[in-house]
Amino acid sequence: MIVRVLWFAAILSIGAVTFFVQLDRQARVAPTFAASVPEPYRAFAQTHMAASALQGDDPELALEQAEKLVKRRPIPATHLRILAAAQFNARETQAAGKTVQIAAKRGWRDTLSQEAVLRLALQADDKAEAARRYAALFLNNQTSEELLVELGQPVFAQAEGVGRRAFTDVVAGGERWIGFFLARGPRVLAPDAFVEIAEASHKRGASYPCAPLKRAIKEVGRRDQAAADRLSALAGKTC
């Protein structure tokens, strides 16, 4: 009899665990289930709990929920970004800065993390690091061109400056960059910055195909004819 009771108890326990695990998975796509998942079983649900607390007016609760999230699922960059925001709201600014840098390293294509690190780099006057983070945003199709225009102005403001040289290193260092640079650069970079980076990267060995380069000349010419003339001179060397 005792064995049978223990057997049914074990079956019920397994069933309960399975149910709560499935409920947690359902919370991944249906946030309304998150609060119904018992504390020990929250994994996907904890993301919604932390995000919800972050939107509330209790920074300590938000920090507690965000720390639980990262302890349970430490890998995703998004979770670290939630923790960084909670730390910032709780006035733990130094910890927030470190967290967001880790998030950016783990999630190279996480635009919000890259933007956050870029802005931190600008505050620290580290234009080289800002340019590298700008490169990550530039290469990501999810990054809006409005944001690239906004961030590009302080990063590349100085002619022959550290920011432009660092971005030149990126463009010259990878063949896949050429198409992106010629297509997107004329729209989001200041004309003189775009042309300077194009000229410098060409000297470093970057090869610019004629058709995309000519389209870039037309795009730049709509904004700055002098810059377009410099780019035409570059085309004369490559085409």
Order of alpha helices (4+ residues) and beta strands (2+ residues): alpha-alpha-alpha-alpha-alpha-alpha-alpha-alpha-alpha-alpha-alpha-alpha-alpha
